[in-house]
Amino acid sequence: MKTQTADRLVKIVISLEAVAVSALLIFNLWHLQQAEPVDNILQGPMVWLMGPIFVVSWLWLCWRAWGAYLSPEGIKVQWPFWALVAVQVSYFPIGTVIGFSLMLIKVKFRPRTI
């Protein structure tokens, strides 16, 4: 695989994650509104206050992860990419496969320069 192909693949994966997770967050927040009332902080108007914050922060992380993936510098610049991978790896089985694939592509095609 060429570096350009690997870059394109990572950009597609990060873009799909950004859209899919944002949609799932919105759906889950809407679903919380439909549930029986329980003593939960994310009930009522608090859902619609915190929801956009969650979605915007996830989109920001995905946007920064793409720039961090391309960066040859150290962890101070690359941390958004590795944070995105760490979040992905915890969602077994598909997230684990995606997370480890992103790690492999990053290490193979965009190694850190010293």
Summary of the structure (lengths in Angstrom):
residues: 114
radius of gyration: 16.6
end to end distance: 24.0
largest distance: 55.3
contacts: 301
relative contact order: 0.14
helix: 78%
strand: 0%
